[in-house]
Amino acid sequence: MADTAPSYSNIDVRKLTPSIGAEIRGVDLAKGLSDTEFAEVKRAFLDNQVVFFKEQSPIAPDVQVGLGEMFGPLHFHPAAPHLEGYPPIFVIHAHKDSKVANGEGWHTDVSCDETPPMATMLQLHKLPSTGGDTMFASMYEAYEALSPAMQQFLQTLTASHESEHVYRGRYSDRGVDDKDKVYPSAVHPVVRTHPETGRKALYVNRGFTTKINELSKKESEVLLKYLFGHMQEPFFQVRFKWSVNDVALWDNRCVQHRALWDYWPEERKGHRVTIKGDRPFLAA
């Protein structure tokens, strides 16, 4: 079979699995991206759904904000504390006294928003001596592996995405008082069309999706249980082992992820920005 992988002139891209994920070398994000470098990074991102930048230097907060803004306006997290002076930067931090670790269950970032983030960029500056991997799963592959009859059925459904049960009190140990906070909820199609690639992807997740609106409570529970299990099929996944200062950039429109908290009581810390997306839709 001929090699049909796209060629790149400014970056080195190596696929990690047939379904999802690629490593990128040849650029140092701490120095920013030229327009030509950005164009190739964007293409690799869309082609591979999640890309991992290796051999990186620490990225200054203003530079990371600028990199995110190359993709579009930035998204502001509805619950998490931000880096002082940099509201778009979410500080990812888990240690021996943490109540929870960010991303420890399968989810799509902030799918409870009416316009969820289209992409997330995370650099980790501090890692445990072992563990702390992140798993990513392709919702393109999960959708395409279903039978045509199931695909058609799912395209007729919408799901509720809620966040009260996720965020209420979650960051109290980091000084967040959310007593009067109203957390977002939204209704999205169970199958969404990617606005740039045109591919269809499943769009329900364990973290935020609470029910299928067109079904009874019992039917909804059964279908969601099936879909959540189906999405965890290993053939849809890539598992990334971090090195210090690696950067991951993933497409929330077609990817779910899970950060493994298997390193307690050690510490894991980094900076994350998210790029604002659009309202999920299913094309006719």
Backbone bond lengths (Angstrom), bond angles and torsions (degrees), N, CA, C in turn:
res aa  C-N    CA-C-N  psi(-1)  N-CA   C-N-CA  omega(-1)  CA-C   N-CA-C  phi
1 M - - - 1.489 - - 1.519 108.97 -
2 A 1.315 118.00 132.21 1.465 121.93 -177.51 1.525 110.23 -69.47
3 D 1.321 115.57 149.13 1.456 121.50 176.74 1.519 108.98 -78.99
4 T 1.351 115.71 113.08 1.460 119.99 -177.94 1.522 111.87 -105.14
5 A 1.356 117.29 13.95 1.457 120.19 -179.36 1.529 109.90 -63.47
6 P 1.337 117.69 138.55 1.463 119.81 -179.52 1.521 111.09 -65.76
7 S 1.324 116.54 149.86 1.456 120.90 178.99 1.524 109.48 -96.24
8 Y 1.336 115.39 151.86 1.463 122.30 -179.69 1.518 108.32 -131.55
9 S 1.322 116.15 141.74 1.457 121.63 -179.19 1.516 113.16 -98.35
10 N 1.341 117.75 -26.71 1.459 121.52 -172.11 1.519 114.35 -111.54
11 I 1.309 117.74 -14.96 1.461 121.80 -179.56 1.523 109.46 -135.05
12 D 1.325 115.32 158.54 1.460 121.92 176.53 1.524 107.40 -106.19
13 V 1.330 117.06 119.41 1.459 122.45 -176.08 1.523 109.27 -118.61
14 R 1.341 115.73 126.94 1.463 120.31 179.00 1.520 108.95 -127.11
15 K 1.339 116.69 117.26 1.458 121.18 178.68 1.531 110.33 -64.84
16 L 1.331 115.37 144.64 1.462 120.85 -179.67 1.519 113.00 -101.78
17 T 1.328 118.07 -31.39 1.458 122.25 174.76 1.521 107.64 -143.31
18 P 1.331 118.36 164.00 1.465 119.38 176.51 1.524 113.16 -65.21
19 S 1.352 117.63 -24.27 1.460 121.36 -172.23 1.518 114.18 -96.00
20 I 1.335 117.17 -38.26 1.458 119.81 -168.71 1.523 110.16 -160.80
21 G 1.323 116.06 143.47 1.460 121.69 169.24 1.509 115.29 96.70
22 A 1.341 115.47 138.30 1.458 121.69 174.59 1.519 109.35 -152.88
23 E 1.319 116.42 148.61 1.463 122.29 172.19 1.515 109.33 -93.73
24 I 1.328 115.68 143.97 1.462 122.12 176.73 1.525 108.98 -121.55
25 R 1.307 115.85 130.80 1.460 123.20 173.10 1.527 108.65 -128.85
26 G 1.325 115.59 166.49 1.465 119.55 175.80 1.510 114.25 101.66
27 V 1.342 117.96 -3.81 1.462 121.19 173.89 1.516 108.59 -133.76
28 D 1.334 116.16 147.77 1.461 122.25 174.18 1.523 106.70 -112.31
29 L 1.319 115.87 106.45 1.463 120.14 -175.13 1.522 112.44 -61.26
30 A 1.331 117.27 -24.92 1.462 120.39 179.85 1.519 111.68 -61.95
31 K 1.334 116.96 -20.67 1.465 121.82 178.46 1.522 112.15 -95.50
32 G 1.339 116.33 1.82 1.457 120.22 -176.90 1.521 111.06 83.13
33 L 1.334 116.04 178.62 1.459 122.49 -179.86 1.522 110.24 -124.43
34 S 1.329 115.64 136.93 1.462 119.22 170.63 1.525 108.59 -72.96
35 D 1.311 116.69 167.34 1.460 120.28 179.44 1.524 111.68 -61.15
36 T 1.327 117.23 -38.39 1.464 120.14 -179.32 1.525 110.72 -71.65
37 E 1.339 116.91 -38.73 1.466 119.73 175.99 1.524 110.82 -64.37
38 F 1.339 115.31 -43.10 1.463 118.66 -179.92 1.528 111.26 -61.40
39 A 1.319 117.46 -41.27 1.464 120.77 -179.16 1.527 110.52 -59.37
40 E 1.337 117.24 -40.17 1.460 120.05 179.66 1.521 111.34 -74.08
41 V 1.334 117.31 -37.90 1.465 120.02 175.77 1.525 109.96 -60.66
42 K 1.340 116.89 -43.83 1.467 120.71 179.89 1.529 110.54 -62.39
43 R 1.302 117.10 -39.79 1.467 119.92 179.45 1.525 111.03 -66.39
44 A 1.332 116.66 -42.88 1.464 120.11 178.16 1.525 111.01 -64.11
45 F 1.334 116.13 -38.17 1.466 122.01 177.91 1.522 110.79 -61.62
46 L 1.333 117.53 -47.63 1.460 120.34 -179.50 1.524 111.74 -68.42
47 D 1.326 117.15 -35.56 1.460 120.56 -178.76 1.524 112.58 -71.74
48 N 1.336 117.15 -33.29 1.470 121.04 -170.33 1.528 114.42 -113.17
49 Q 1.325 117.82 -7.68 1.465 124.54 174.20 1.534 113.57 75.16
50 V 1.330 117.83 -37.78 1.460 121.61 171.22 1.523 107.26 -142.52
51 V 1.347 115.50 134.65 1.466 120.50 178.14 1.518 108.87 -126.16
52 F 1.341 114.66 148.07 1.458 122.20 -176.73 1.528 108.91 -121.81
53 F 1.322 116.13 118.61 1.455 121.96 -179.60 1.524 108.31 -89.55
54 K 1.322 115.89 118.69 1.461 122.19 -177.75 1.534 110.05 -99.43
55 E 1.353 114.73 162.60 1.467 122.61 174.51 1.530 110.50 57.59
56 Q 1.324 115.81 50.74 1.461 121.82 -176.56 1.527 112.54 -101.92
57 S 1.311 115.85 157.34 1.459 123.52 171.39 1.528 108.34 -96.86
58 P 1.337 118.37 161.61 1.465 119.70 174.69 1.532 110.18 -59.21
59 I 1.315 116.62 133.90 1.461 121.93 -178.59 1.522 109.16 -96.00
60 A 1.315 117.33 125.07 1.464 121.39 176.84 1.527 109.47 -63.32
61 P 1.331 117.53 146.36 1.470 119.65 -177.01 1.525 113.96 -53.78
62 D 1.351 117.78 -43.30 1.464 118.69 -178.36 1.524 111.44 -67.26
63 V 1.336 116.98 -31.20 1.466 120.43 177.81 1.525 109.99 -70.73
64 Q 1.338 117.48 -41.67 1.462 119.71 178.91 1.525 111.09 -63.84
65 V 1.322 116.60 -39.81 1.465 120.10 175.34 1.532 109.85 -60.23
66 G 1.323 117.15 -44.83 1.460 121.04 179.44 1.518 112.99 -63.36
67 L 1.328 116.66 -38.59 1.468 119.96 177.34 1.524 110.35 -63.12
68 G 1.326 115.62 -43.96 1.456 118.52 178.01 1.516 112.13 -60.82
69 E 1.333 115.66 -40.21 1.465 119.85 -177.46 1.524 112.96 -69.25
70 M 1.344 117.63 -15.21 1.457 118.98 173.87 1.530 110.64 -65.60
71 F 1.337 116.92 -28.20 1.462 121.22 178.60 1.524 112.10 -84.17
72 G 1.347 116.79 -25.73 1.454 120.29 -179.07 1.515 110.93 152.94
73 P 1.341 117.59 -178.42 1.466 120.62 177.91 1.529 111.06 -57.88
74 L 1.328 116.21 148.14 1.457 120.01 -175.80 1.526 111.63 -87.43
75 H 1.314 114.05 151.69 1.457 123.39 178.68 1.525 107.89 -96.96
76 F 1.333 117.05 143.10 1.460 122.24 178.78 1.527 108.97 -110.74
77 H 1.319 116.27 126.11 1.461 120.86 -175.78 1.525 110.38 -64.51
78 P 1.342 117.97 136.91 1.464 119.92 -176.11 1.526 114.89 -76.05
79 A 1.338 118.35 -10.26 1.465 119.19 -173.40 1.525 114.20 -133.63
80 A 1.314 117.64 -37.15 1.463 121.26 -167.15 1.527 112.86 -77.30
81 P 1.326 117.10 148.78 1.468 120.77 174.53 1.522 110.64 -69.42
82 H 1.333 115.83 148.48 1.458 120.03 -178.86 1.531 110.59 -110.35
83 L 1.322 114.25 169.13 1.456 120.54 176.14 1.524 109.17 -68.43
84 E 1.317 116.97 132.40 1.459 120.78 -177.27 1.530 110.71 -55.68
85 G 1.323 115.53 126.39 1.456 121.49 -179.58 1.515 114.33 86.99
86 Y 1.345 116.95 -7.16 1.466 120.92 -177.31 1.534 109.10 -135.79
87 P 1.323 118.26 79.81 1.471 121.28 -177.04 1.529 115.06 -55.66
88 P 1.353 120.12 -30.36 1.470 117.25 179.98 1.533 114.06 -74.98
89 I 1.347 118.00 -12.47 1.469 119.77 -174.68 1.525 110.42 -94.62
90 F 1.299 115.51 117.65 1.455 125.08 176.56 1.536 106.63 -90.94
91 V 1.340 117.00 122.64 1.463 121.11 178.95 1.525 108.59 -85.36
92 I 1.325 116.35 112.88 1.464 122.61 175.41 1.528 107.30 -85.00
93 H 1.329 116.98 121.76 1.461 118.48 -174.19 1.527 109.84 -154.84
94 A 1.308 117.01 120.56 1.464 122.78 173.58 1.518 108.67 -131.90
95 H 1.345 116.48 136.80 1.465 122.29 -178.34 1.518 108.38 -150.53
96 K 1.320 117.29 -171.82 1.468 121.27 -171.54 1.523 113.18 -64.51
97 D 1.331 117.97 -23.00 1.466 121.03 -179.51 1.527 113.75 -100.51
98 S 1.333 117.77 3.63 1.465 120.75 -178.52 1.526 111.27 -70.64
99 K 1.331 116.20 143.37 1.458 121.28 174.26 1.527 111.20 -77.78
100 V 1.317 115.09 -36.89 1.467 121.82 -179.74 1.520 107.92 -142.64
101 A 1.323 115.45 165.10 1.467 121.48 171.43 1.516 107.45 -117.17
102 N 1.315 116.49 135.14 1.457 120.08 -177.83 1.520 111.61 -59.79
103 G 1.315 115.44 133.08 1.458 121.03 172.22 1.507 115.21 78.10
104 E 1.339 119.00 22.01 1.460 119.18 -173.34 1.516 113.93 -78.48
105 G 1.322 119.33 -7.75 1.464 122.26 173.40 1.522 109.97 -120.32
106 W 1.334 117.19 159.59 1.464 120.58 179.43 1.522 110.40 -61.20
107 H 1.325 116.87 131.75 1.457 120.97 -178.84 1.527 110.85 -165.68
108 T 1.318 114.43 167.86 1.466 124.36 167.48 1.521 106.66 -112.79
109 D 1.314 118.08 131.95 1.465 120.49 -172.16 1.534 112.31 -56.04
110 V 1.337 114.69 122.44 1.463 124.12 170.19 1.531 112.57 48.68
111 S 1.334 116.65 43.77 1.469 119.29 178.40 1.522 111.83 -67.62
112 C 1.342 117.08 -8.17 1.461 122.10 176.88 1.528 112.59 -73.44
113 D 1.322 118.77 -13.16 1.466 121.54 177.77 1.524 110.77 -76.95
114 E 1.327 115.37 151.80 1.464 119.70 174.39 1.529 111.17 -61.32
115 T 1.340 116.03 -37.67 1.468 121.38 175.34 1.527 107.89 -123.36
116 P 1.326 117.49 84.98 1.465 121.02 -176.44 1.523 111.72 -64.76
117 P 1.333 117.06 159.32 1.462 119.69 179.01 1.521 112.69 -61.37
118 M 1.330 115.95 140.67 1.459 120.33 178.23 1.518 112.12 -82.14
119 A 1.326 117.14 -28.06 1.459 119.65 -177.67 1.519 110.25 -153.13
120 T 1.325 114.82 157.06 1.469 122.03 177.55 1.522 108.55 -130.74
121 M 1.348 115.96 136.57 1.460 122.22 176.55 1.521 108.85 -121.95
122 L 1.330 116.32 118.61 1.458 122.14 -176.51 1.522 110.43 -124.61
123 Q 1.337 115.59 129.33 1.463 120.93 169.16 1.522 108.28 -115.35
124 L 1.334 116.57 130.89 1.461 121.43 177.74 1.522 109.63 -102.95
125 H 1.335 115.18 125.63 1.462 121.99 -177.46 1.520 112.84 -99.82
126 K 1.317 116.43 -24.50 1.459 120.85 -179.01 1.512 108.66 -133.13
127 L 1.336 116.93 130.43 1.456 122.62 -176.00 1.523 110.65 -127.56
128 P 1.334 116.69 153.33 1.458 119.51 171.80 1.524 110.20 -70.29
129 S 1.316 116.27 165.73 1.466 119.90 -178.98 1.523 111.74 -65.73
130 T 1.324 117.22 -27.47 1.463 122.12 173.90 1.518 108.10 -154.40
131 G 1.329 116.75 157.82 1.460 120.63 -178.31 1.517 112.12 84.08
132 G 1.336 115.82 -168.94 1.456 121.49 179.81 1.515 114.23 79.91
133 D 1.346 117.59 19.40 1.463 120.34 177.38 1.526 110.26 -65.87
134 T 1.342 116.20 161.49 1.458 121.64 172.49 1.519 108.95 -122.26
135 M 1.330 115.32 134.45 1.459 122.11 178.86 1.529 109.12 -103.91
136 F 1.321 115.82 140.00 1.460 122.06 179.21 1.531 108.50 -127.11
137 A 1.326 116.49 141.71 1.463 120.98 -179.01 1.522 110.18 -129.75
138 S 1.327 115.65 136.91 1.462 122.42 -178.79 1.520 110.31 -84.10
139 M 1.326 116.41 118.40 1.456 120.46 176.32 1.526 112.07 -81.61
140 Y 1.341 118.26 -14.29 1.459 120.69 166.35 1.529 108.98 -61.38
141 E 1.336 114.29 -53.87 1.463 120.00 -176.21 1.519 110.88 -63.29
142 A 1.345 116.78 -39.45 1.461 120.18 179.57 1.528 110.80 -61.97
143 Y 1.324 117.12 -41.53 1.467 120.57 178.76 1.528 110.94 -68.93
144 E 1.316 116.64 -45.91 1.463 120.45 -174.56 1.522 112.66 -69.28
145 A 1.332 118.11 -19.26 1.460 121.73 178.58 1.528 112.41 -80.48
146 L 1.320 118.03 -12.31 1.460 121.59 178.93 1.526 110.57 -77.44
147 S 1.319 116.05 158.20 1.463 120.84 177.16 1.528 109.72 -67.03
148 P 1.325 117.75 153.81 1.464 119.98 176.83 1.534 112.59 -55.89
149 A 1.325 117.44 -36.99 1.465 119.78 179.95 1.528 110.98 -64.89
150 M 1.341 117.38 -42.64 1.460 120.80 178.41 1.523 110.38 -67.44
151 Q 1.319 117.62 -40.38 1.465 120.24 176.65 1.526 110.91 -57.07
152 Q 1.319 116.64 -46.46 1.459 120.56 -178.88 1.522 111.22 -63.69
153 F 1.327 116.78 -42.12 1.456 120.77 179.39 1.528 110.80 -62.10
154 L 1.318 116.98 -47.25 1.468 120.83 -177.30 1.520 111.61 -63.72
155 Q 1.317 117.33 -29.08 1.464 120.14 179.24 1.529 113.17 -68.87
156 T 1.328 117.50 -11.95 1.465 120.75 178.45 1.522 112.12 -92.36
157 L 1.350 118.19 1.02 1.463 121.57 -169.09 1.527 112.53 -114.20
158 T 1.321 114.86 154.57 1.466 122.29 170.34 1.519 108.63 -124.17
159 A 1.329 115.48 160.42 1.460 120.35 -179.11 1.523 110.23 -132.85
160 S 1.327 115.53 148.85 1.466 121.88 174.64 1.520 109.26 -90.30
161 H 1.331 115.46 133.57 1.463 122.85 177.09 1.528 107.05 -117.56
162 E 1.317 117.44 120.03 1.452 121.97 -176.26 1.525 110.41 -124.95
163 S 1.353 115.80 160.36 1.468 118.72 -175.66 1.520 114.55 -132.11
164 E 1.328 117.89 -8.26 1.464 120.25 180.00 1.528 110.92 -53.72
165 H 1.333 116.70 -45.02 1.465 121.21 -176.83 1.534 111.98 -71.18
166 V 1.325 116.45 -18.23 1.468 120.93 -179.65 1.523 111.33 -90.07
167 Y 1.332 116.90 -45.49 1.459 120.82 -166.89 1.524 115.63 -98.30
168 R 1.341 118.99 -24.72 1.462 119.43 -174.71 1.533 110.81 -59.07
169 G 1.325 116.60 115.25 1.459 122.46 178.54 1.517 115.42 76.24
170 R 1.320 117.54 2.38 1.470 120.97 -173.38 1.529 112.61 -62.34
171 Y 1.335 116.20 -36.41 1.460 119.80 -174.59 1.532 112.27 -110.39
172 S 1.318 116.86 25.52 1.468 119.98 179.76 1.522 112.03 -63.06
173 D 1.330 117.03 -31.37 1.463 119.67 179.39 1.522 112.17 -74.17
174 R 1.349 116.80 -7.41 1.466 121.26 177.04 1.534 111.10 -112.32
175 G 1.337 115.29 20.37 1.455 120.37 172.00 1.512 115.89 87.00
176 V 1.347 118.13 11.91 1.460 120.48 -179.32 1.529 109.65 -90.69
177 D 1.343 116.19 120.76 1.456 122.67 174.34 1.524 107.66 -102.57
178 D 1.346 116.97 107.87 1.470 120.22 -175.71 1.522 112.14 -111.34
179 K 1.318 116.76 28.53 1.469 121.28 -175.94 1.527 111.82 -54.82
180 D 1.316 117.65 -42.18 1.467 121.36 -176.43 1.534 113.04 -104.09
181 K 1.319 116.60 10.38 1.459 121.02 -177.35 1.530 110.89 -76.98
182 V 1.314 116.68 136.98 1.462 121.98 172.09 1.528 107.54 -105.53
183 Y 1.323 115.83 118.08 1.456 119.58 -175.62 1.525 111.25 -90.94
184 P 1.338 117.52 149.70 1.464 120.86 -171.08 1.530 113.64 -74.68
185 S 1.319 114.48 156.80 1.460 122.97 169.94 1.524 107.11 -145.52
186 A 1.328 115.68 156.89 1.468 119.82 -176.89 1.516 109.33 -156.46
187 V 1.313 115.63 162.06 1.458 123.09 173.38 1.527 107.80 -114.54
188 H 1.341 116.19 127.87 1.466 121.65 -178.93 1.528 109.99 -131.67
189 P 1.325 117.84 157.55 1.468 120.07 174.43 1.525 110.82 -64.63
190 V 1.315 116.43 146.03 1.465 121.05 177.75 1.526 110.44 -67.19
191 V 1.313 116.71 -31.21 1.468 122.86 174.38 1.522 107.15 -118.34
192 R 1.328 117.41 126.59 1.455 120.42 179.64 1.523 110.39 -116.93
193 T 1.319 114.95 152.28 1.458 121.66 175.19 1.519 109.16 -95.65
194 H 1.314 116.46 129.56 1.463 119.87 177.95 1.526 108.50 -69.74
195 P 1.340 118.53 125.54 1.467 120.05 -173.86 1.520 114.53 -68.70
196 E 1.334 118.26 -16.81 1.465 120.02 -178.85 1.520 113.33 -106.06
197 T 1.337 117.89 -36.67 1.470 119.87 -178.46 1.520 112.20 -95.30
198 G 1.331 117.20 -23.07 1.455 120.83 -177.35 1.519 114.14 81.19
199 R 1.335 118.31 -2.42 1.469 121.32 179.22 1.529 110.48 -78.71
200 K 1.320 115.60 152.37 1.454 120.88 177.76 1.526 110.12 -94.28
201 A 1.338 115.44 146.73 1.466 121.52 -178.76 1.517 109.42 -142.65
202 L 1.323 116.24 148.29 1.458 120.24 171.76 1.523 109.05 -66.82
203 Y 1.344 116.03 143.48 1.464 118.80 -178.49 1.530 110.93 -137.87
204 V 1.323 115.49 59.29 1.464 123.09 167.65 1.519 106.51 -133.86
205 N 1.328 117.65 151.19 1.457 119.65 -177.75 1.528 110.58 -151.02
206 R 1.331 115.94 155.00 1.462 122.16 -177.00 1.520 112.49 -61.45
207 G 1.321 117.28 -32.80 1.450 119.99 -172.99 1.516 113.86 -68.52
208 F 1.337 116.71 -45.71 1.464 120.53 -170.08 1.528 115.04 -117.67
209 T 1.326 118.85 -25.40 1.465 120.40 -174.27 1.522 110.36 -76.82
210 T 1.338 115.85 124.12 1.464 120.24 -175.24 1.521 113.67 -109.74
211 K 1.339 118.94 -24.45 1.469 118.89 -179.70 1.522 110.77 -165.34
212 I 1.338 114.38 156.48 1.458 122.75 169.44 1.521 106.64 -94.27
213 N 1.303 116.99 120.21 1.463 120.32 -167.13 1.520 114.97 -69.97
214 E 1.321 118.17 -30.22 1.462 120.95 -175.23 1.533 113.21 -86.04
215 L 1.336 117.49 -3.33 1.456 121.46 -176.41 1.525 111.55 -111.69
216 S 1.322 115.89 163.99 1.458 120.15 173.07 1.523 109.21 -68.24
217 K 1.329 116.23 165.39 1.462 120.89 -179.44 1.532 110.92 -56.32
218 K 1.338 117.02 -46.37 1.460 120.53 -178.85 1.525 111.36 -66.72
219 E 1.337 116.91 -43.79 1.465 120.17 178.59 1.526 110.60 -61.57
220 S 1.322 116.45 -42.17 1.458 120.77 178.78 1.522 111.17 -61.02
221 E 1.318 116.91 -45.64 1.465 120.67 -179.89 1.523 111.46 -60.25
222 V 1.345 115.81 -42.76 1.471 120.00 -178.39 1.527 110.69 -66.56
223 L 1.331 116.89 -44.90 1.463 119.90 -177.83 1.524 111.04 -67.21
224 L 1.332 117.55 -43.71 1.464 119.26 179.22 1.522 111.20 -63.71
225 K 1.329 117.19 -40.12 1.468 119.47 177.70 1.524 110.40 -59.42
226 Y 1.329 116.59 -42.86 1.461 119.99 178.54 1.530 111.15 -63.38
227 L 1.337 116.77 -48.45 1.461 120.03 -177.19 1.522 111.93 -64.29
228 F 1.330 117.81 -41.57 1.462 120.43 179.67 1.523 110.53 -62.49
229 G 1.328 116.79 -39.68 1.464 119.47 177.16 1.517 111.74 -68.30
230 H 1.322 116.82 -42.24 1.461 121.85 179.87 1.521 111.61 -60.58
231 M 1.328 117.50 -39.51 1.459 122.08 -177.93 1.522 112.80 -64.03
232 Q 1.320 117.04 -21.64 1.462 121.32 -177.35 1.525 112.95 -88.84
233 E 1.327 117.66 9.58 1.455 121.73 176.59 1.534 109.68 -57.54
234 P 1.343 118.54 126.47 1.470 120.70 -176.62 1.524 114.72 -57.33
235 F 1.330 118.27 -28.82 1.458 120.45 -178.91 1.523 112.47 -66.22
236 F 1.342 117.84 -15.42 1.462 121.28 179.61 1.525 111.37 -93.14
237 Q 1.331 119.10 0.98 1.461 121.82 -163.83 1.524 114.26 -116.13
238 V 1.336 113.29 158.13 1.451 122.57 163.29 1.528 106.75 -133.10
239 R 1.323 116.58 140.89 1.470 122.22 178.80 1.518 108.32 -114.53
240 F 1.328 115.71 123.42 1.462 121.05 -173.75 1.520 111.23 -106.98
241 K 1.335 115.50 126.54 1.459 122.10 174.36 1.519 108.07 -98.75
242 W 1.314 116.29 117.11 1.454 122.26 -173.99 1.523 112.81 -76.86
243 S 1.312 115.84 147.17 1.458 124.02 161.24 1.529 106.93 -113.63
244 V 1.328 116.65 157.46 1.465 120.33 -178.00 1.534 110.18 -56.29
245 N 1.331 115.45 131.78 1.471 125.93 178.45 1.521 114.42 75.75
246 D 1.336 118.41 4.78 1.459 118.80 169.85 1.527 109.18 -58.64
247 V 1.338 114.71 152.14 1.464 121.28 176.59 1.528 108.42 -124.01
248 A 1.324 115.87 132.03 1.465 121.35 172.88 1.517 108.80 -110.93
249 L 1.319 115.84 138.09 1.466 122.84 177.33 1.520 107.02 -129.07
250 W 1.352 116.38 114.29 1.467 118.18 -176.60 1.520 112.03 -125.76
251 D 1.344 113.96 154.41 1.456 123.56 -174.79 1.530 108.95 -97.31
252 N 1.333 116.96 103.78 1.458 120.87 -177.54 1.523 113.58 -67.72
253 R 1.311 117.97 -11.82 1.459 121.12 179.96 1.518 111.90 -77.09
254 C 1.337 117.20 -15.50 1.469 119.75 -176.81 1.524 113.02 -145.22
255 V 1.336 117.79 9.81 1.461 121.65 -175.40 1.523 109.98 -133.34
256 Q 1.333 115.20 139.27 1.455 121.23 165.30 1.527 108.27 -111.47
257 H 1.338 116.68 158.99 1.454 119.35 178.72 1.517 111.07 -145.32
258 R 1.320 113.93 162.20 1.459 121.42 177.96 1.524 108.16 -145.51
259 A 1.332 116.20 122.41 1.468 121.69 177.17 1.528 108.16 -94.23
260 L 1.315 116.75 125.10 1.461 120.86 -174.68 1.531 110.98 -83.33
261 W 1.316 115.66 122.19 1.472 121.09 176.57 1.518 108.39 -97.34
262 D 1.325 114.66 70.16 1.461 121.43 -177.85 1.528 111.44 -110.73
263 Y 1.352 116.40 16.26 1.459 120.36 -171.67 1.524 113.28 -117.28
264 W 1.332 118.19 4.31 1.460 120.28 178.23 1.527 109.62 -55.10
265 P 1.342 120.56 136.33 1.466 127.97 10.37 1.534 114.57 -95.71
266 E 1.326 117.58 17.76 1.470 119.39 179.99 1.534 110.98 -73.97
267 E 1.338 114.96 177.22 1.467 121.54 -169.45 1.521 111.17 -116.67
268 R 1.320 114.44 147.28 1.467 122.68 176.50 1.528 106.83 -140.54
269 K 1.345 117.54 129.12 1.459 119.29 -172.68 1.523 110.52 -149.60
270 G 1.348 116.36 144.52 1.457 120.57 176.83 1.513 111.52 -172.40
271 H 1.336 115.15 -175.40 1.467 122.69 -178.10 1.528 109.71 -119.86
272 R 1.325 114.86 137.55 1.458 121.14 -177.50 1.522 110.28 -129.18
273 V 1.333 116.32 137.35 1.459 121.32 167.55 1.526 108.06 -122.86
274 T 1.329 115.56 149.00 1.454 120.32 175.26 1.521 109.06 -123.29
275 I 1.332 114.43 148.13 1.460 120.94 -177.94 1.521 108.54 -104.84
276 K 1.298 116.70 132.61 1.451 121.29 -177.06 1.525 110.69 -62.37
277 G 1.333 115.33 140.89 1.461 120.26 178.96 1.512 111.54 -109.16
278 D 1.321 115.42 -155.62 1.446 121.53 177.01 1.524 108.86 -123.04
279 R 1.305 116.78 174.30 1.459 120.44 179.78 1.525 109.81 -70.30
280 P 1.339 118.52 126.34 1.464 119.78 -179.83 1.538 111.96 -58.33
281 F 1.324 115.77 141.15 1.464 120.91 -179.67 1.527 109.29 -143.25
282 L 1.312 115.34 160.69 1.454 121.93 172.95 1.511 107.57 -116.87
283 A 1.342 116.02 117.22 1.462 120.34 -179.42 1.523 109.89 -69.28
284 A 1.312 116.00 146.18 1.474 121.02 178.46 1.514 109.62 -63.23
